[in-house]
Amino acid sequence: MEAYYYQQMDRTGQSIYHAMKTGFAELRPSFPVPCLDGRRLSDVFFKLRLDCPDIFYVTGFSYRLVPGASNVELLPDYRFGKGKVREHQKALSARIDKLVRPAMSLTAAEKEQYIHDFICRNVHYDKLKKPYSHEIIGPLGQGVGVCEGIAKSVKVLCDALGVWCIIAISEAAPDRGIQYRHAWNVLRLDGRYFHLDATFDASLSRDGPLRHDYFNLDDKHLLRDHEPAMYPIPACTDGERFYYREKKLSFTKTEEACKRAQQAIRKGLPFLFHWRGGPLTREVLRELLLGLEQTAQQKGRHAAVSLNWPQAVLLVRFPEQAPEQEVISEEANEAERYQAPDP
């Protein structure tokens, strides 16, 4: 697959990228790379591992500088010994082959959903943030991960299935309670680009139905609750392939949502939908809640609503007893926000 971040580098950066990639693949204890300062070497290293998530076994590096020399000697820090690296590579390769085999004949869009749904069903957010959770070995080997490991796993699976995919990274924003960088993916389908955040959807899916609130978002909607990417990424301007729009679960009128709610009540299922009828203000939300409650009461039920406010997605359950809270606000990025220490 295309080495996206490699293409953004100058010739010196590309030379370092190639030297690192070759040296890591051969598990060399040291090797020369063109001479640059540590900050730029770290930047190339970081981008290389975005392009090549299969380099999960290198945690960092140090380097030796010889005055006047055109190269520096790079000394990688390997997570495991050589034998253990090869063992993990073999196991992960077999795991990836097994996972993608059932999806080989699907369309690109179907492959995207296959990968997304696998992550949401099988990977749990690692709140302890163990080191391996930042790499594919966490989600694909242990079933746990943080956003970086999850985004890398999505890319590895997309690469194996021939779907164009990159990893996007945003900076932390401590002033808004976001302590950590966040990672997600950008995919290309039929020549157009879309954001996919499997981490946020997996977080929302943990106590209910499978969520697709962050499936094929455009820039406008993603930036409602994401920071801008720290490196240039393709513009995502098409909002027509957002999951709920494609599944005809995006409504512009309260009566449309209530009509579909009736079907969910008859089937004994929760009802998940997106509001597209202008900004979801408190007044609009009040009208929706009233209509859903009246619809539920016609069948002897009540409407209990969970709301992803930034993306205007509502999950409605229909219990027999009135809920203690009429609406619960969901936090898709709850695990990655700053948690203040106990006093």
N, C-alpha and C positions, 0 to 999 in steps of 0.2 A: 504494500500500500504506500501511497505518497507520504514522504517524510515532510510533513507540513512545516514544522518549526525549522528544520534544516534549510528549507527554501527561503526563510526570512533572514538567513545569516549572510555575512560577507564571506569572502574566500578564506580568510584566516579562521573564522569561526567554523566554517565547513570542514577545514583541514583538521581542526581540533576534534570536531564531532566524529569524523571518520576514525581518527586515531583512538579516541576513547571507546568507540563502539567495537573496534577490532580488539583492542587490549582487554576490554571487559569480557568479550566473547571467548577469548583464549585464556581468561583468568590469569593474566600475567601479574606478577607481584609489582612490576613497575614498567613504564614505557615512556618514550619521549613524546612531547606534544609541542607545537609552536608556542613561543614565549608570549604569554599575556599575563596581566595581573590577576590575582586570585578572584576578584569579583567577576571578571569576564569569564574566567574558567568555570566558575560556579554556575554562571548563567547558561553556558553551553551544556554543562552537565545536567542541569535542570531540564532544559528543553529536549535533550537527547532522551531522557527518561519519560517525557511526555509522548514523544514519537514512538518510543520502543518500551512499552510497559513490561516486556519480557525480561528487561534488565532489572529484576526485582532483588537481586542478590548483592548489589553495590549500594552501600549506605552513604558514601562520601569519599573524600580523597584528601591527601596532603600532597605537597610538591616540593621539590628541591630546585633552587635557582642557582645556576652557575653564572657569575658576573661575566657579561660579554657574550654569552652563548645565545644561539638563536632558538634553542629549545629549553624546556624545563622537563624535569623527570617527574612524572605523575605516579603517585603511590596510592592505589585504590584501597578502600576499606571494604572488605567483603563480609557479608553477613554470616556466611558459613564457610567451612573448609571446602576445598575443591570437590572432594567426593560427595559431600552433602549437596552442593550446588547442582551437580549433575543428576543426583537422585531427585531433587525437587523439579528440575527441568523436565526430566522424563515423566514424572507423575503429573505435572501440570499440562504437558503436551498431550498425554493420554486423556486427561480430564477435559481439555478443550475440544479435542477430536470427538469425544463422546457427546459433549453438549451440543455441538453444532451439527452433528450428523442428521438429526431429524429435521433440521431447518434448511438443508442444502437446496432443496427444490422450491423454496418459498420465494415470493417477490421480495424486493428490497424493503418495502414497507412492512411486510409480514415478518421479515427477519428482525427488523427493529423492535416490533412488539414482542416477538419471541424472546429476545434478549432482555428487554425491559421487564417483562413479566417474570422471567426466571429470577432476575435480581430481586424483585419485590417479594417473591414467594420464598426465596431461599437464603437471602443474605440479611443479617441483622446488624444494626448499627452498633459498633463497639464503643460504648461510652468511656471505657478505660483507655481507649486509643493506644492499644499495643502497637509496637513498631511494625509488625507484619501486616497490620490492618491498613497501612498506607500503600501496600503493594498487592499485586494480583494473588499472591499466595494466601492473603487473608480471606477475601470473598470467595475465591474459587477453590481454595484448599481447606479453609476452616469454617466457611459460612458466615464470617463476620468481617466488617470493614468500616472504614470511615469514607468520607466523600472521595478522597484521592484514590484509595484502593478500588472503590466502586467504579469511578470514572475510568480508571485504567482497565478494569475488567470488562466494562462495556466496549472499550476500544479493541481489546484483544479479541473479543468474540466477534465484533464487527469486521475486524481485519480477516479473521478466519472465514467469514461468510462473504467477503468481498463487498462490504458496505463501507463507503467513504465515511470516516469518523475521525474527529480530533478531540483532544481534551482541552477544555477552557479552564482557566484559573483566575480567581479574583482575589484581591487583597483583603485582609481583615479590616474591620471598621469598629475599633473599640469604642468610639464615641457613640455608636448606635448599638452597643452590646454584642457585636460580632467579634469574637476573640480570634477566630481562626480564618485562614484562607479557605476558600470554597472551590470545589472542582465539579465540573459537569461536562457534558459532551455537546458537540455540534455535529450533526449528520447532514449529508447531502443526498437528497432524494429527487430524482428527475431534474437535476440541475439546480435545485433550490436548497437553501440551507435552513436548518431548524435546530432549536435548542432542545436538549433532552436531559432532564435531571432525575436520574433513577434514584439517587439518594433521598431527595425530598419525597418522591412518590413512595419509596419503601418505608419511610418514616410515617407517612400518613396511612399506609396500608396495614400497619402492624396490629391494629385492633378492629379491623373491619374489612370491607370489600377492597379489592385491588383498585388502586388509584392511578389516574393518568392526568393529574392536574398540571404536570410539567412535561407533557409529551407533545413535542412539536410546537413549542412556543416561538413567537417572533420576538424581536428585540424589545418592543414596547411592553409586552406583557412580562417577559422575563425580568426586566429591570424594575418591576414593581417590588420585588423582594430579593434581588440579587445585586451585588456590586458589579460595576463594569469589569470586564476582563483586563488583566494586567498586561497581556500581550495582544497584538492585533489578531482578530479572528474575522471570518467572513460575516458580512451583514445578513441577518435573518429578517427578512421583510415580509414574508408570506404567512399570514395568520389563518389561511383557509384549511390547513391540514392539522390544526389543533384537534386533539383526540375527540373531545366532546362535540365539536362541530361536525366532524366526519361521522360520528355515531348518532347524529341527530339528537343529542342530549344537551344542546345549547339553546336556551329559550330567550325570547325578547318580550314575552307577555306572561303575566301571572297565570292566566287561565290555561296557557299551554303547559306550564309546569304542573298545575293541579290536575290536568287531564292525565298526564303521564303518571302522576302520583297515584291515581286511582288504580292503574294497572299494577303498580308495584304492591299496593295493599292487597289486591286480589291474589297475587302470587306469593304473598308473605315475604317479600323481599325489601331490603332498604332501597332507597331511591337516591341516585347520585346524578347531579346535573350542574350545568354551568349557566350563569346569568349573563346575557349579552344585550339586555335591553337598556343600555346606557349605564352610567356609573351606579354601582351598588351602594347608594346612600342609605342612611338609617331609615329614611322614609320608605324607600323602595323595599328594604329588608323587612320593615314592619308589614307592608302590604303582602309580601311573599309569605311571611310567617302566619299571618291571619288566614290567607287563602289555603295554605297547607293544613293548618289546624282544622279549619272547617271541612276540608275534604276528608281528613282522617276521622273526624267525629261522625261523619255519615256512615262509617263502617265500625263505629264503636271503638275507635282508636284515638291516639293523640300523635302529634308531630313533635319529634325531638330532633333538633337540627344542630349539626356540627358545621362550622363555616370556615373555609379557607378564604379569608377576606381579600388578601392581595390578588388572588386569582379568581375570585367570585365563583367559587365552587362550593356547593352545598350538599352535604350528606344528610338525608332524612331517614330516620327510623320511625316505626309506628308502634310504640308500646301501648298496652292496654291502660296503664296508669299514666297520669299526667307527669311529665318530667319535672325534676326540681328546678332545672334551668331551661328556659325556652330555647336558648341558643348557646352553644359552646364554641369559643374561638379556637381554631386549630393553629399550631405552630409547626410548619413543615421543617423549619430549620432549628427546632428547639435544641437538639443535641449539640449544635455548633455555636450557640450563642454563649456569651460570657455568663458564667455562673459566679456570683459574688461569694466570697468566703463567708463562712459562719462567723458571727460576731463573737 
